[in-house]
Amino acid sequence: MNGMYILLALSLLVIFSYLFDILSRKARIPSVILLIGTGILIHYGLGYLGYEVPDLHVTVSVLGLIGLLLIVLEAALELKITRAKLPLIGKAFLTALIILLTTSFVIAGMIYYLNLTGDFYTAYLNAVPLSVVSSAIVIPSVLNLDEHKKEFLIYESTFSDILGILLFDIVLAIPEAGGHMVTKVGLGLLFTLAVSLIVGYVLIFMFEHITTKVKFFLFLSILTTLFVLGKLFHLSSLILILMFGLMLENYDLFFRGLLRKFFWQQRIEEVREQFKTITFETAFLIRTFFFVVFGMTIDLRALIHPGVMILGSMILILTILVRFVNLKMFFRGSSVFPEVLMAPRGLITVLLFFKIPFDYRLPEFSEVISFVILGSALLMMIGLLFSGRKTTEDEFELMENFDHGAFSHDNPLIDKWQLSDDNE
C-alpha cells in the first residue's frame, strides 16, 4: 500500500480519536468503544477491498508495552499526596486492593470450577488481567458524580492499574521463585524500591540541569531502558517508573532538608508541567493506535460464539457483584449507582494477557478478553446514560488536564461543582 495513504490513514485516526472524545462527553459513549469499533470496520473494510489483514499481535504487544509505561507514569503524575487526602487515598487503595484480589480469585475459581484448566495457578494467571480497572477510561467519565465519589473513583482506578500490574508480575514470578516465593519476591520488591528511589533522584537532577529543548523522549528512552534491564534481572521494574512519577509530582515530600540545596523547586515545577503535558499527549496517541489495532484483530464471528458469550457474561456478572459488595462497604447507606458499573477493562488487560507464557494460556481466551472489554465498556455507558447531571464544557476541559492538586478550595470551578452537588 502506498506510503502516502498510510500517512493519511494515521492522521485521520488521530483526528477521529479527538472527535470521539468530544462525542464521548456529549453522548456519554466511552471513546474506547468507538476506537475498537473503528478497528473492526477497518478490518472488514480491508477484507472487502481484497486486502489481507496482516498478523498484528506483535504490533499490539509493542504498542501495549509503550502504553503500559505511559499509563503507569501518567497515573503516578496524577497521584498528588497531601495530608488532608491521606484518609481518602488510604480507603481508595484498600478498596482497589480488595476488589482486585477478590475479583481475581473469584474469576480464577470459576475458571477452575468449569474445568477450563486443571491447574489453579493457570486459572489465576489468566484471571488477573480481567480484574484490573482501566483508569484511562474511568477518569474522563466521572465528572457527573458528587465530589467525594468522583475523587475516590479516580484514585481507586489509578491504584487498580498499578496494583494489577504488580500483582501480575508477582504471580508470573512464582514458578521461578519456587518454595522461596515470599522471600524472593519480598526482597526483590524492597531492592527495586531502594534502587528506584536513588534512580528517581538522579533522573530528576539530570532533567533539572539539562538545558537542551529535547528532553522528554530522552528520558522516556532512559526509563524504557531501565524497565527492560529490570525485567532481564527479574525485578519489578514498573516500580521504578511509578517512583519517578510520584517523586516528580510530590517533590515537596521527597526533597526536604539538605536536598533542597541540590534541587531547585521552581525548576522542578517547570520540568513537571512539561513532563505531564507531553506524557498525557503521548499516552493519548498510543491509546488511539492501540485500540484501533486491537479492534483490527477482533473476529466478530468468534466474539458472538455461544461459549465466548456465556463465559464472558459470567465474568462480567461476577465482576459487578464483587464491586457492588465492596462499594457498599465504603458508601454505607448511599447509592452505588452508577459507579458500580464503572469498572471498564482496557489496555492493561490486553497487554497482561499477551504477557502470559504460551504454555499457561487458555484456548480461545483471547476472544473472551475482547468480549469482556467491550461488555464492561457498554455497562459503563449504561451507567453514564442513566446517571445524573451532564458534564459542562469547563468541567470536561479541567478533567482533560486533570491534576489531583487542582482539587482545592481555591479553585472556583471546583467550588461551583460543590455548590451544584449541594443543591442537588
C-alpha positions in Angstrom: 0.0 0.0 0.0 1.3 3.5 -0.9 3.0 5.3 2.0 1.0 8.4 1.4 -2.2 6.5 2.1 -0.8 5.1 5.2 0.2 8.5 6.4 -3.2 9.8 5.6 -4.9 6.9 7.5 -2.8 7.5 10.6 -3.5 11.2 10.6 -7.3 10.6 10.2 -7.2 8.1 13.1 -5.8 10.8 15.4 -8.4 13.3 14.2 -11.2 10.8 14.7 -9.9 9.9 18.1 -10.1 13.5 19.2 -13.7 13.8 17.7 -14.6 10.6 19.6 -13.5 12.3 22.8 -15.9 15.2 22.0 -18.7 12.7 21.2 -17.9 10.8 24.4 -18.5 13.8 26.6 -21.7 14.7 24.7 -23.3 11.3 24.3 -21.6 9.5 27.2 -20.3 6.8 25.0 -16.8 5.6 26.1 -14.3 6.5 23.3 -12.7 3.1 23.7 -15.9 1.5 22.1 -15.6 3.9 19.2 -11.9 3.2 18.7 -12.3 -0.5 18.8 -15.3 -0.3 16.5 -13.2 1.7 14.1 -10.6 -1.0 14.1 -13.3 -3.7 13.4 -14.6 -1.6 10.5 -11.1 -1.2 9.1 -10.6 -5.0 9.4 -13.7 -5.9 7.4 -13.2 -2.9 5.0 -9.8 -4.1 4.0 -11.2 -7.6 3.5 -14.0 -6.3 1.4 -11.5 -4.4 -0.8 -9.4 -7.5 -1.2 -6.5 -6.7 1.1 -5.3 -9.3 3.6 -5.0 -8.1 7.2 -1.5 -9.0 8.5 -0.8 -10.5 11.8 -1.0 -7.5 14.2 -0.4 -9.2 17.5 3.3 -8.1 17.7 2.2 -4.6 16.9 -0.4 -4.7 19.6 2.2 -6.1 22.1 4.7 -3.3 21.3 2.1 -0.5 21.4 0.8 -2.1 24.6 4.2 -2.1 26.2 4.8 1.6 25.4 1.3 2.3 26.6 1.9 0.4 29.8 4.9 2.6 30.7 3.0 5.7 29.9 -0.1 4.7 31.8 1.9 3.9 35.0 3.8 7.2 34.5 0.6 9.1 33.8 -1.1 7.5 36.9 1.9 8.4 39.1 1.8 12.0 37.8 -1.8 12.2 38.9 -1.3 11.0 42.5 -1.0 14.2 44.5 -0.4 13.1 48.1 -1.4 15.6 50.8 -2.1 15.2 54.5 -5.8 16.1 54.0 -6.2 13.4 51.3 -4.5 10.6 53.2 -7.7 9.1 54.6 -9.3 9.1 51.1 -6.2 7.8 49.5 -5.9 5.0 52.1 -9.6 3.9 51.6 -9.2 4.1 47.8 -6.0 2.0 48.0 -7.6 -0.7 50.2 -10.7 -0.8 48.1 -8.7 -1.2 44.9 -6.6 -3.9 46.5 -9.6 -5.8 48.0 -11.6 -5.6 44.7 -8.6 -6.7 42.7 -7.7 -9.7 44.9 -11.3 -10.8 45.4 -12.3 -10.5 41.7 -9.1 -12.3 40.6 -9.8 -15.2 43.0 -13.5 -15.4 42.1 -12.8 -15.5 38.4 -10.0 -18.0 38.8 -12.3 -20.2 40.9 -14.9 -20.0 38.2 -12.4 -21.0 35.5 -11.1 -23.9 37.7 -14.7 -25.0 38.6 -15.7 -25.0 34.9 -12.7 -27.3 34.3 -11.2 -25.0 31.7 -7.9 -25.9 33.3 -6.9 -28.5 35.9 -4.3 -26.1 37.3 -5.4 -23.3 39.7 -2.2 -21.3 39.0 -3.0 -21.2 35.3 -6.6 -20.2 36.1 -5.4 -17.4 38.4 -2.8 -16.1 35.9 -5.5 -15.7 33.3 -7.9 -14.1 35.8 -5.6 -11.3 37.0 -5.8 -9.3 33.7 -9.6 -9.5 33.8 -9.6 -7.9 37.3 -7.8 -4.6 36.5 -9.9 -1.5 36.2 -8.8 0.9 33.4 -8.2 4.4 34.9 -7.7 5.8 31.4 -11.3 5.1 30.7 -12.7 5.9 34.2 -11.1 9.3 34.8 -12.8 11.3 32.0 -16.1 9.7 32.8 -16.7 10.5 36.5 -17.5 14.2 36.3 -21.2 13.8 36.8 -20.7 12.2 40.2 -20.6 14.1 43.5 -17.2 15.4 44.6 -16.4 12.7 47.2 -17.2 9.7 45.0 -15.6 11.4 42.0 -12.2 11.7 43.5 -12.5 8.3 45.2 -13.1 6.6 41.9 -10.2 8.4 40.3 -7.8 7.3 43.0 -9.3 3.8 43.1 -9.0 3.2 39.3 -5.4 4.5 39.3 -4.4 2.2 42.2 -6.1 -0.7 40.4 -3.9 -0.1 37.3 -0.7 0.0 39.4 -1.6 -2.9 41.8 -2.9 -5.1 39.0 0.4 -4.8 37.1 2.5 -5.5 40.2 0.2 -8.5 41.2 0.6 -10.0 37.7 4.4 -9.7 37.8 4.5 -11.3 41.2 2.2 -14.2 40.1 4.3 -14.6 37.0 7.4 -15.0 39.1 6.0 -17.8 41.3 7.3 -20.7 39.2 10.9 -19.3 39.2 10.7 -18.5 42.9 9.6 -22.0 43.8 9.3 -22.7 47.5 11.0 -19.4 48.4 8.5 -17.3 46.6 7.7 -14.9 49.5 11.3 -14.3 50.4 12.5 -13.8 46.8 9.5 -11.6 45.8 9.7 -9.6 49.0 13.5 -9.0 48.8 13.1 -8.2 45.1 10.4 -5.6 45.8 12.5 -3.9 48.6 15.6 -3.9 46.4 13.7 -2.5 43.4 12.1 0.2 45.7 15.5 1.3 47.0 17.1 1.4 43.5 14.0 3.3 42.2 14.4 5.9 44.9 18.0 6.5 44.0 17.4 6.4 40.3 14.5 8.9 40.7 16.7 11.5 42.4 19.4 11.0 39.7 17.0 11.4 36.8 15.3 14.4 38.3 18.7 16.0 39.0 19.7 15.3 35.4 16.4 16.5 34.0 16.7 19.7 36.0 20.1 20.6 34.7 19.8 19.6 31.0 19.4 22.8 29.0 18.5 21.4 25.6 15.0 21.6 24.4 14.8 17.8 23.6 14.3 16.2 27.0 11.1 14.1 27.2 11.8 11.4 24.8 15.4 11.1 26.0 14.1 10.4 29.5 11.4 8.1 28.2 14.1 6.1 26.4 16.1 6.0 29.6 13.1 4.9 31.6 12.3 2.2 29.0 15.9 1.0 29.0 15.8 0.7 32.8 12.4 -1.0 32.6 13.8 -3.6 30.1 17.0 -4.1 32.1 14.9 -4.6 35.3 12.9 -7.3 33.5 16.1 -9.1 32.4 17.2 -9.1 36.1 13.8 -10.2 37.2 13.0 -7.0 39.1 9.6 -5.3 39.4 10.8 -2.5 37.2 7.5 -0.8 36.9 8.1 0.4 40.5 10.9 2.5 39.0 8.5 4.2 36.6 6.0 4.7 39.4 8.5 6.1 41.9 9.9 8.6 39.3 6.4 9.9 38.6 5.5 10.1 42.3 8.7 12.0 43.1 8.1 14.4 40.3 4.5 15.1 41.3 5.1 15.2 45.0 8.6 16.8 45.1 7.7 18.7 48.3 7.6 15.3 50.2 10.8 13.8 48.6 13.0 16.9 48.5 13.4 18.1 52.1 16.3 19.3 54.3 19.7 19.1 52.7 18.2 18.0 49.3 16.7 21.5 48.9 20.2 22.8 48.4 20.8 20.5 45.4 17.4 20.8 43.7 15.6 24.0 42.6 11.9 23.9 43.5 10.9 26.4 40.7 12.8 24.4 38.1 11.3 21.1 39.2 7.8 22.6 38.9 8.6 23.7 35.3 10.0 20.3 34.5 7.0 18.6 36.0 4.5 20.6 34.0 6.4 20.0 30.7 6.7 16.3 31.5 3.0 15.9 32.4 1.8 17.7 29.2 3.9 15.6 26.9 3.2 12.4 28.8 -0.6 12.9 28.5 -0.3 13.8 24.8 1.8 10.8 24.0 -0.4 8.5 26.0 -3.4 9.7 24.1 -1.7 8.9 20.8 -0.6 5.4 21.9 -4.0 4.6 23.2 -5.6 5.7 20.0 -3.4 3.4 17.8 -3.5 0.6 20.3 -7.3 0.2 20.5 -7.7 0.7 16.7 -5.1 -2.0 16.0 -6.7 -4.2 18.7 -10.1 -3.8 17.0 -8.5 -4.9 13.8 -7.5 -8.2 15.4 -11.1 -9.0 16.6 -13.1 -11.6 14.7 -16.8 -10.9 15.3 -17.8 -14.4 14.4 -15.6 -15.7 17.2 -16.8 -13.0 19.5 -20.5 -14.0 19.2 -19.8 -17.7 19.7 -22.2 -19.0 22.4 -19.3 -20.3 24.6 -17.5 -17.0 24.5 -20.6 -15.0 25.2 -21.6 -17.3 28.2 -18.2 -17.3 29.7 -17.7 -13.5 29.1 -21.1 -12.7 30.6 -20.4 -14.8 33.7 -17.1 -12.9 34.2 -18.9 -9.6 33.9 -21.6 -10.6 36.4 -19.1 -11.8 38.9 -17.1 -8.6 38.5 -20.1 -6.4 39.1 -21.2 -8.5 42.1 -17.8 -8.2 43.8 -17.7 -4.5 43.1 -21.2 -3.9 44.4 -20.4 -5.6 47.7 -17.2 -3.7 48.2 -18.6 -0.3 47.3 -21.5 -0.9 49.6 -19.0 -1.3 52.4 -17.4 2.0 51.5 -20.5 4.0 50.7 -22.7 2.8 53.6 -26.2 4.0 53.3 -25.6 5.6 49.9 -26.4 4.5 46.4 -23.5 3.0 44.5 -25.1 3.6 41.1 -23.6 4.3 38.5 -20.1 3.8 40.0 -20.8 0.1 40.4 -20.9 -0.2 36.6 -17.7 1.9 36.2 -15.2 -0.9 36.0 -14.1 -1.0 32.4 -11.3 -3.2 31.2 -8.8 -1.8 28.7 -5.2 -1.6 27.5 -3.6 -3.2 30.6 -6.0 -6.2 30.4 -4.9 -6.9 26.9 -1.2 -6.3 27.5 -1.1 -8.5 30.6 -2.9 -11.3 28.7 -0.3 -11.1 26.0 2.5 -11.4 28.6 1.1 -14.8 29.8 3.5 -17.6 28.7 2.0 -19.6 25.9 2.0 -22.8 28.0 -0.3 -21.1 30.5 -2.8 -19.5 28.1 -6.3 -20.9 27.9 -7.6 -21.9 24.5 -9.7 -19.3 22.7 -9.5 -17.0 25.8 -8.4 -14.0 23.7 -12.0 -13.8 22.4 -13.3 -13.8 26.0 -10.9 -10.9 26.8 -12.3 -8.9 23.8 -15.9 -9.7 24.9 -15.2 -8.5 28.5 -13.5 -5.3 27.4 -16.4 -4.4 25.1 -19.0 -5.6 27.6 -17.6 -3.7 30.5 -17.4 -0.5 28.4 -21.0 -1.0 27.4 -22.1 -1.4 31.0 -20.2 1.8 31.9 -22.0 3.5 29.1 -25.4 2.4 30.5 -24.4 3.7 33.9 -23.4 7.1 32.5 -26.6 7.4 30.4 -28.8 6.9 33.4 -26.7 8.9 35.9 -27.4 12.5 37.0 -26.4 15.9 35.6 -24.4 16.3 32.4 -20.8 17.5 32.3 -20.2 21.1 31.2 -17.5 22.2 28.8 -15.5 23.8 31.5 -15.6 20.7 33.7 -14.5 18.5 30.9 -11.7 20.8 30.0 -10.4 20.7 33.6 -10.6 16.9 33.7 -8.7 16.6 30.4 -5.8 18.3 32.2 -6.6 16.5 35.5 -4.3 17.1 38.4 -5.2 16.0 41.9 -3.7 19.2 43.1 -6.4 21.1 41.3 -9.0 19.8 43.8 -8.7 22.6 46.4 -10.9 25.2 47.9 -9.1 27.9 45.9 -10.4 26.6 42.6 -13.6 28.4 41.6 -14.6 25.6 39.2 -14.4 23.0 42.0 -16.4 25.4 44.2 -19.1 25.5 41.5 -19.2 21.7 41.3 -19.5 21.5 45.1 -22.4 24.1 45.1 -24.1 22.2 42.3 -23.8 18.9 44.3 -25.1 20.5 47.5 -28.1 22.0 45.7 -29.0 18.6 44.3 
